[in-house]
C-alpha cells in the first residue's frame, strides 16, 4: 500500500489573507474557498497548501514547517520580508545555509540555498 502527500494544512484564525499571501509568494492560485473556512492553494510544484479556520491556534513553535529552496536565497529572503515575512535567523549547518522566517501570522518556514539536486542538500 502506498500513500501520496497531497496537501499540507495550516490552522489559522484568519485563513483567507494567509492563503493569499502564500499563493502570491509561491506563484500559486487559490482553487477553493469553502465559504471562508478552508482555502486550498495549488502551487506550481509539490503538494497543495491549505489554510483552515480555527478558533485559536496552538501556542509555541511549529512542529511542522515548510522548507523552500532558492537559487538566490538572500534576494528571496529580502523579497519575503518586504512582502510581510519576519526574518528570524540565518543559519549554517556545516556549509549548508538557510534562513528561518515567519509568515505574517507567525508560522515559521525556512528558505535554503538550492543544491545541485534542487533540494537544498
Secondary structure, DSSP 8 states (H G I E B T S, - for coil): ------EEEEEESSHHHHHHHHHHHHT-EEEE-GGGTEEEEE-SSSSEEEEEE-SS---SS-SS-EEEEETTHHHHHHHHHHTT-EEEEEEESSS-EEEEEE-TTS-EEEEEE--TTSS--
